[in-house]
């Protein structure tokens, strides 16, 4: 959940729900049967309204928010298959929609659905992760999905973080655990998963339950088996109670270290993107330290909902990519290319980043839960391509996901 320029995550879900009731967001059709081709073929046009996609292919009919896309790398004969997920709605409840591509991102088919019982009271901010190694009884290649659940439950809400698993590459899902339950009305937003150096499953989350001491913190918990979880402990908790670190995303570099990207909202930070590092994926240094702001040599940076990715380029640190909702210049104003830019770094995430063209172009994204919000990047170095999934408004006002491939920044 964000303050300042960012729309609060609680409002994201409420606005989406109200929009559905008013007809501004069309509820998604019932899930297609596993294996059925549910690919939408409509493509965005160059003439679009503010917040719409200028190009790309629509992932599905109806609403599709918070897209995530990965490529299987620990799944034997299924390696190379691309799996994507998005939050959609059916029969008044949130649903995790799961898709696959077997043609390297040129088309996607709906293959599965995740229907957590708590999602009748709200669903937001899902994540998708492939286990790189065995954790407990979960073999490498197991897909994991988590999300923020229950934000619309009213004054007595206690948001939860369920964890679901698929052992058939996204077609069927079973619930593993309830990772955390908020102790009060405060939200638990934007879960993110990784595996630590010593083999523990780690879940990160934006935690609002420590108010008024902290408006929001980044917290984490670990598990040896994916079923039994410890208590949440703070990873980033600013001394200024108004600051709100959130939107965590963690990737393990080829040298075995971990890089975390996140935003900090509130105060003077305006939801700017920051980075921090860990040697083991569990210990991240002084929790009161804000981290290192990510910027280009000429002072450009992202605000709101940043994500990161990387690909091997033969160097110990790999080549890094990042995208955020809005691009700002050194003068603090929205920069030219906002909504159509990614940033890249070839020094392990250290030092200045440089700009490159984004595969999906969102027209003039603004401070809102939909346009270019938490886009997802998948590098495909073997074909010199970058796949992106990004959200934008269609001509009827529905917030939905578009995908496209472009040249991989070198």
C-alpha positions as a Python dict, from the first residue, in 0.01 Angstrom:
ca = {
    (1, 'X'): (0, 0, 0),
    (2, 'X'): (134, 340, -100),
    (3, 'X'): (81, 699, -6),
    (4, 'X'): (185, 1023, -174),
    (5, 'X'): (170, 992, -552),
    (6, 'X'): (71, 625, -540),
    (7, 'X'): (-286, 490, -514),
    (8, 'X'): (-324, 282, -192),
    (9, 'X'): (-340, -93, -253),
    (10, 'X'): (-659, -114, -49),
    (11, 'X'): (-812, 140, -287),
    (12, 'X'): (-685, -62, -582),
    (13, 'X'): (-903, -355, -484),
    (14, 'X'): (-1200, -138, -381),
    (15, 'X'): (-1187, 63, -705),
    (16, 'X'): (-1166, -257, -909),
    (17, 'X'): (-1463, -407, -725),
    (18, 'X'): (-1671, -89, -762),
    (19, 'X'): (-1576, -63, -1128),
    (20, 'X'): (-1700, -418, -1184),
    (21, 'X'): (-2034, -333, -1024),
    (22, 'X'): (-2067, -17, -1231),
    (23, 'X'): (-1972, -197, -1548),
    (24, 'X'): (-1640, -22, -1594),
    (25, 'X'): (-1448, -347, -1554),
    (26, 'X'): (-1600, -650, -1716),
    (27, 'X'): (-1583, -969, -1514),
    (28, 'X'): (-1373, -1236, -1677),
    (29, 'X'): (-1549, -1536, -1828),
    (30, 'X'): (-1546, -1864, -1645),
    (31, 'X'): (-1209, -2039, -1653),
    (32, 'X'): (-1139, -2230, -1972),
    (33, 'X'): (-1090, -2602, -1935),
    (34, 'X'): (-729, -2704, -1889),
    (35, 'X'): (-564, -2723, -2226),
    (36, 'X'): (-831, -2519, -2403),
    (37, 'X'): (-710, -2228, -2613),
    (38, 'X'): (-819, -1915, -2430),
    (39, 'X'): (-584, -1677, -2612),
    (40, 'X'): (-734, -1339, -2694),
    (41, 'X'): (-627, -1221, -3036),
    (42, 'X'): (-716, -850, -3014),
    (43, 'X'): (-418, -619, -3048),
    (44, 'X'): (-392, -264, -2917),
    (45, 'X'): (-381, 16, -3170),
    (46, 'X'): (-164, 325, -3189),
    (47, 'X'): (-460, 558, -3121),
    (48, 'X'): (-549, 510, -2757),
    (49, 'X'): (-662, 718, -2465),
    (50, 'X'): (-451, 808, -2164),
    (51, 'X'): (-349, 492, -1979),
    (52, 'X'): (-415, 262, -2272),
    (53, 'X'): (-178, 27, -2454),
    (54, 'X'): (-40, 152, -2785),
    (55, 'X'): (63, -196, -2894),
    (56, 'X'): (62, -557, -2782),
    (57, 'X'): (-176, -853, -2775),
    (58, 'X'): (-442, -886, -2511),
    (59, 'X'): (-379, -1176, -2271),
    (60, 'X'): (-747, -1256, -2204),
    (61, 'X'): (-1097, -1116, -2225),
    (62, 'X'): (-1212, -907, -1930),
    (63, 'X'): (-1003, -771, -1646),
    (64, 'X'): (-646, -894, -1592),
    (65, 'X'): (-430, -719, -1334),
    (66, 'X'): (-87, -763, -1174),
    (67, 'X'): (64, -988, -1444),
    (68, 'X'): (359, -1216, -1374),
    (69, 'X'): (556, -1416, -1631),
    (70, 'X'): (832, -1675, -1584),
    (71, 'X'): (1004, -1939, -1793),
    (72, 'X'): (1040, -2291, -1659),
    (73, 'X'): (1404, -2382, -1594),
    (74, 'X'): (1383, -2665, -1336),
    (75, 'X'): (1102, -2876, -1483),
    (76, 'X'): (1272, -3135, -1701),
    (77, 'X'): (1109, -3178, -2039),
    (78, 'X'): (887, -2875, -1974),
    (79, 'X'): (1187, -2643, -1951),
    (80, 'X'): (1153, -2344, -2179),
    (81, 'X'): (775, -2326, -2144),
    (82, 'X'): (656, -1980, -2043),
    (83, 'X'): (400, -1955, -1761),
    (84, 'X'): (208, -1639, -1678),
    (85, 'X'): (-51, -1538, -1421),
    (86, 'X'): (-288, -1248, -1363),
    (87, 'X'): (-558, -1148, -1117),
    (88, 'X'): (-906, -1157, -1269),
    (89, 'X'): (-1266, -1188, -1145),
    (90, 'X'): (-1548, -1440, -1181),
    (91, 'X'): (-1882, -1466, -1005),
    (92, 'X'): (-1793, -1179, -773),
    (93, 'X'): (-1465, -1331, -653),
    (94, 'X'): (-1100, -1285, -734),
    (95, 'X'): (-932, -1561, -936),
    (96, 'X'): (-570, -1633, -1019),
    (97, 'X'): (-567, -1701, -1394),
    (98, 'X'): (-276, -1912, -1523),
    (99, 'X'): (-152, -1925, -1883),
    (100, 'X'): (118, -2098, -2082),
    (101, 'X'): (308, -2028, -2401),
    (102, 'X'): (485, -2302, -2594),
    (103, 'X'): (594, -2074, -2881),
    (104, 'X'): (833, -1850, -2688),
    (105, 'X'): (580, -1585, -2596),
    (106, 'X'): (408, -1536, -2929),
    (107, 'X'): (73, -1663, -2794),
    (108, 'X'): (-74, -1773, -2460),
    (109, 'X'): (-342, -2024, -2361),
    (110, 'X'): (-539, -2031, -2036),
    (111, 'X'): (-451, -2358, -1859),
    (112, 'X'): (-558, -2318, -1496),
    (113, 'X'): (-723, -2119, -1220),
    (114, 'X'): (-659, -2062, -851),
    (115, 'X'): (-971, -1997, -645),
    (116, 'X'): (-876, -1931, -286),
    (117, 'X'): (-1185, -1931, -60),
    (118, 'X'): (-1086, -1597, 94),
    (119, 'X'): (-1078, -1428, -248),
    (120, 'X'): (-1456, -1376, -231),
    (121, 'X'): (-1358, -1087, -1),
    (122, 'X'): (-1087, -948, -228),
    (123, 'X'): (-777, -1055, -420),
    (124, 'X'): (-474, -849, -511),
    (125, 'X'): (-109, -852, -599),
    (126, 'X'): (-31, -1214, -684),
    (127, 'X'): (314, -1362, -740),
    (128, 'X'): (435, -1666, -938),
    (129, 'X'): (753, -1864, -866),
    (130, 'X'): (922, -2185, -981),
    (131, 'X'): (1119, -2373, -716),
    (132, 'X'): (1484, -2396, -828),
    (133, 'X'): (1554, -2680, -582),
    (134, 'X'): (1371, -2918, -351),
    (135, 'X'): (1213, -2761, -41),
    (136, 'X'): (1079, -3022, 201),
    (137, 'X'): (863, -3257, -6),
    (138, 'X'): (827, -3005, -288),
    (139, 'X'): (1052, -3099, -581),
    (140, 'X'): (1238, -2855, -801),
    (141, 'X'): (1005, -2728, -1071),
    (142, 'X'): (704, -2695, -839),
    (143, 'X'): (513, -2375, -919),
    (144, 'X'): (410, -2158, -625),
    (145, 'X'): (150, -1881, -620),
    (146, 'X'): (59, -1638, -345),
    (147, 'X'): (-149, -1321, -322),
    (148, 'X'): (-305, -1068, -86),
    (149, 'X'): (-648, -1195, 14),
    (150, 'X'): (-942, -1045, 202),
    (151, 'X'): (-895, -670, 167),
    (152, 'X'): (-1268, -609, 113),
    (153, 'X'): (-1387, -787, 430),
    (154, 'X'): (-1488, -467, 610),
    (155, 'X'): (-1387, -317, 943),
    (156, 'X'): (-1306, -655, 1096),
    (157, 'X'): (-1083, -771, 812),
    (158, 'X'): (-771, -978, 878),
    (159, 'X'): (-588, -1011, 547),
    (160, 'X'): (-413, -1338, 466),
    (161, 'X'): (-132, -1469, 249),
    (162, 'X'): (-223, -1814, 114),
    (163, 'X'): (33, -2030, -66),
    (164, 'X'): (-74, -2262, -349),
    (165, 'X'): (134, -2518, -539),
    (166, 'X'): (116, -2684, -881),
    (167, 'X'): (310, -2998, -969),
    (168, 'X'): (191, -3012, -1332),
    (169, 'X'): (325, -2677, -1456),
    (170, 'X'): (19, -2469, -1373),
    (171, 'X'): (-278, -2681, -1473),
    (172, 'X'): (-397, -2789, -1127),
    (173, 'X'): (-333, -2628, -790),
    (174, 'X'): (-358, -2724, -422),
    (175, 'X'): (-332, -2508, -114),
    (176, 'X'): (-14, -2560, 86),
    (177, 'X'): (-41, -2313, 370),
    (178, 'X'): (-172, -1991, 513),
    (179, 'X'): (164, -1819, 538),
    (180, 'X'): (50, -1522, 747),
    (181, 'X'): (-262, -1356, 886),
    (182, 'X'): (-265, -988, 974),
    (183, 'X'): (-309, -931, 1350),
    (184, 'X'): (-529, -628, 1284),
    (185, 'X'): (-692, -426, 1006),
    (186, 'X'): (-351, -347, 853),
    (187, 'X'): (-294, -495, 512),
    (188, 'X'): (-51, -761, 390),
    (189, 'X'): (33, -669, 32),
    (190, 'X'): (241, -784, -263),
    (191, 'X'): (394, -1117, -155),
    (192, 'X'): (720, -1220, -320),
    (193, 'X'): (904, -1555, -305),
    (194, 'X'): (1262, -1676, -327),
    (195, 'X'): (1476, -1964, -195),
    (196, 'X'): (1760, -1872, 39),
    (197, 'X'): (2118, -1990, 3),
    (198, 'X'): (2058, -2257, 271),
    (199, 'X'): (1744, -2389, 99),
    (200, 'X'): (1466, -2217, 292),
    (201, 'X'): (1161, -2079, 114),
    (202, 'X'): (1135, -1706, 186),
    (203, 'X'): (823, -1493, 150),
    (204, 'X'): (848, -1113, 153),
    (205, 'X'): (548, -886, 205),
    (206, 'X'): (450, -520, 246),
    (207, 'X'): (311, -515, 601),
    (208, 'X'): (81, -242, 736),
    (209, 'X'): (9, -407, 1069),
    (210, 'X'): (271, -212, 1270),
    (211, 'X'): (100, 127, 1260),
    (212, 'X'): (144, 387, 1403),
    (213, 'X'): (511, 299, 1467),
    (214, 'X'): (553, 222, 1098),
    (215, 'X'): (298, 312, 833),
    (216, 'X'): (431, 15, 636),
    (217, 'X'): (738, -210, 644),
    (218, 'X'): (889, -479, 427),
    (219, 'X'): (882, -801, 625),
    (220, 'X'): (976, -1163, 558),
    (221, 'X'): (920, -1513, 690),
    (222, 'X'): (1083, -1848, 609),
    (223, 'X'): (987, -2214, 583),
    (224, 'X'): (1179, -2542, 551),
    (225, 'X'): (890, -2721, 380),
    (226, 'X'): (646, -2460, 243),
    (227, 'X'): (385, -2570, 495),
    (228, 'X'): (510, -2449, 833),
    (229, 'X'): (612, -2083, 853),
    (230, 'X'): (777, -1860, 1110),
    (231, 'X'): (661, -1518, 1222),
    (232, 'X'): (717, -1211, 1008),
    (233, 'X'): (1032, -1010, 1081),
    (234, 'X'): (1123, -669, 943),
    (235, 'X'): (1358, -632, 647),
    (236, 'X'): (1309, -261, 573),
    (237, 'X'): (1151, -47, 846),
    (238, 'X'): (1230, 325, 819),
    (239, 'X'): (1282, 539, 1128),
    (240, 'X'): (1038, 792, 982),
    (241, 'X'): (694, 645, 1063),
    (242, 'X'): (543, 803, 752),
    (243, 'X'): (768, 622, 505),
    (244, 'X'): (625, 314, 337),
    (245, 'X'): (867, 66, 179),
    (246, 'X'): (670, -175, -39),
    (247, 'X'): (639, -370, -365),
    (248, 'X'): (933, -606, -297),
    (249, 'X'): (1084, -810, -578),
    (250, 'X'): (1385, -1038, -524),
    (251, 'X'): (1609, -1208, -777),
    (252, 'X'): (1915, -1429, -723),
    (253, 'X'): (2213, -1322, -934),
    (254, 'X'): (2444, -1568, -1113),
    (255, 'X'): (2711, -1508, -846),
    (256, 'X'): (2472, -1638, -579),
    (257, 'X'): (2388, -1304, -417),
    (258, 'X'): (2037, -1157, -400),
    (259, 'X'): (1909, -823, -526),
    (260, 'X'): (1586, -668, -396),
    (261, 'X'): (1396, -389, -569),
    (262, 'X'): (1123, -195, -388),
    (263, 'X'): (953, 142, -373),
    (264, 'X'): (946, 384, -80),
    (265, 'X'): (639, 603, -57),
    (266, 'X'): (539, 873, 189),
    (267, 'X'): (729, 1178, 304),
    (268, 'X'): (952, 1312, 28),
    (269, 'X'): (1020, 976, -139),
    (270, 'X'): (718, 974, -374),
    (271, 'X'): (731, 596, -431),
    (272, 'X'): (1080, 603, -580),
    (273, 'X'): (1263, 277, -658),
    (274, 'X'): (1541, 152, -428),
    (275, 'X'): (1774, -149, -421),
    (276, 'X'): (1946, -353, -150),
    (277, 'X'): (2149, -675, -145),
    (278, 'X'): (2185, -991, 57),
    (279, 'X'): (2448, -1265, 56),
    (280, 'X'): (2200, -1535, 160),
    (281, 'X'): (1847, -1410, 80),
    (282, 'X'): (1755, -1382, 449),
    (283, 'X'): (1978, -1112, 598),
    (284, 'X'): (1950, -772, 429),
    (285, 'X'): (2146, -538, 654),
    (286, 'X'): (2028, -247, 869),
    (287, 'X'): (1649, -247, 845),
    (288, 'X'): (1633, 128, 906),
    (289, 'X'): (1854, 203, 603),
    (290, 'X'): (1647, 305, 302),
    (291, 'X'): (1877, 140, 47),
    (292, 'X'): (2030, 267, -276),
    (293, 'X'): (1815, 469, -519),
    (294, 'X'): (1820, 335, -874),
    (295, 'X'): (1900, 605, -1132),
    (296, 'X'): (2052, 666, -1475),
    (297, 'X'): (2362, 877, -1534),
    (298, 'X'): (2143, 1176, -1621),
    (299, 'X'): (1920, 1134, -1316),
    (300, 'X'): (1617, 948, -1453),
    (301, 'X'): (1436, 701, -1226),
    (302, 'X'): (1110, 512, -1185),
    (303, 'X'): (831, 579, -941),
    (304, 'X'): (555, 333, -845),
    (305, 'X'): (538, -45, -871),
    (306, 'X'): (888, -127, -1002),
    (307, 'X'): (992, -480, -1098),
    (308, 'X'): (1330, -631, -1191),
    (309, 'X'): (1466, -917, -1397),
    (310, 'X'): (1804, -1035, -1522),
    (311, 'X'): (1964, -1264, -1776),
    (312, 'X'): (2309, -1426, -1800),
    (313, 'X'): (2554, -1237, -2018),
    (314, 'X'): (2874, -1415, -1917),
    (315, 'X'): (2957, -1176, -1634),
    (316, 'X'): (2942, -1268, -1262),
    (317, 'X'): (2663, -1019, -1197),
    (318, 'X'): (2452, -1074, -1511),
    (319, 'X'): (2259, -811, -1708),
    (320, 'X'): (1975, -648, -1514),
    (321, 'X'): (1648, -496, -1632),
    (322, 'X'): (1386, -292, -1451),
    (323, 'X'): (1057, -123, -1531),
    (324, 'X'): (828, 102, -1330),
    (325, 'X'): (494, 271, -1377),
    (326, 'X'): (625, 623, -1447),
    (327, 'X'): (965, 755, -1556),
    (328, 'X'): (1088, 1077, -1396),
    (329, 'X'): (1374, 1310, -1481),
    (330, 'X'): (1632, 1473, -1257),
    (331, 'X'): (1400, 1775, -1229),
    (332, 'X'): (1134, 1562, -1059),
    (333, 'X'): (896, 1588, -1356),
    (334, 'X'): (755, 1305, -1567),
    (335, 'X'): (1014, 1232, -1836),
    (336, 'X'): (972, 1177, -2208),
    (337, 'X'): (936, 806, -2269),
    (338, 'X'): (737, 738, -1952),
    (339, 'X'): (534, 423, -2018),
    (340, 'X'): (762, 312, -2300),
    (341, 'X'): (1098, 268, -2125),
    (342, 'X'): (1291, 2, -1938),
    (343, 'X'): (1625, 57, -1766),
    (344, 'X'): (1921, -180, -1793),
    (345, 'X'): (2248, -231, -1609),
    (346, 'X'): (2553, -443, -1698),
    (347, 'X'): (2747, -403, -1370),
    (348, 'X'): (2546, -630, -1142),
    (349, 'X'): (2298, -356, -1053),
    (350, 'X'): (2570, -123, -925),
    (351, 'X'): (2624, 226, -1064),
    (352, 'X'): (2410, 408, -1320),
    (353, 'X'): (2150, 237, -1536),
    (354, 'X'): (2062, 330, -1894),
    (355, 'X'): (1735, 349, -2081),
    (356, 'X'): (1601, 126, -2358),
    (357, 'X'): (1270, 80, -2537),
    (358, 'X'): (998, -120, -2358),
    (359, 'X'): (820, -390, -2563),
    (360, 'X'): (473, -271, -2449),
    (361, 'X'): (403, 102, -2476),
    (362, 'X'): (144, 244, -2234),
    (363, 'X'): (21, 589, -2333),
    (364, 'X'): (96, 847, -2064),
    (365, 'X'): (65, 629, -1752),
    (366, 'X'): (-45, 813, -1441),
    (367, 'X'): (-85, 759, -1069),
    (368, 'X'): (-352, 490, -1086),
    (369, 'X'): (-382, 118, -1012),
    (370, 'X'): (-390, 16, -1379),
    (371, 'X'): (-167, 175, -1646),
    (372, 'X'): (179, 16, -1655),
    (373, 'X'): (133, -94, -1293),
    (374, 'X'): (377, -366, -1179),
    (375, 'X'): (467, -482, -1530),
    (376, 'X'): (657, -809, -1572),
    (377, 'X'): (971, -865, -1783),
    (378, 'X'): (1108, -1194, -1920),
    (379, 'X'): (1443, -1180, -2107),
    (380, 'X'): (1495, -1439, -2381),
    (381, 'X'): (1864, -1395, -2468),
    (382, 'X'): (1876, -1695, -2702),
    (383, 'X'): (1652, -1507, -2946),
    (384, 'X'): (1764, -1155, -2849),
    (385, 'X'): (1414, -1071, -2729),
    (386, 'X'): (1244, -925, -2423),
    (387, 'X'): (887, -1025, -2339),
    (388, 'X'): (681, -780, -2135),
    (389, 'X'): (336, -802, -1982),
    (390, 'X'): (182, -467, -1886),
    (391, 'X'): (-163, -345, -1792),
    (392, 'X'): (-362, -68, -1957),
    (393, 'X'): (-720, 43, -2006),
    (394, 'X'): (-903, -84, -2313),
    (395, 'X'): (-1158, 123, -2504),
    (396, 'X'): (-1437, 23, -2263),
    (397, 'X'): (-1242, 122, -1951),
    (398, 'X'): (-1147, -233, -1851),
    (399, 'X'): (-802, -273, -1695),
    (400, 'X'): (-639, -565, -1871),
    (401, 'X'): (-300, -713, -1961),
    (402, 'X'): (-119, -685, -2292),
    (403, 'X'): (197, -868, -2398),
    (404, 'X'): (459, -802, -2663),
    (405, 'X'): (822, -881, -2738),
    (406, 'X'): (1092, -633, -2835),
    (407, 'X'): (1465, -621, -2877),
    (408, 'X'): (1660, -733, -2571),
    (409, 'X'): (1870, -440, -2443),
    (410, 'X'): (2240, -515, -2474),
}
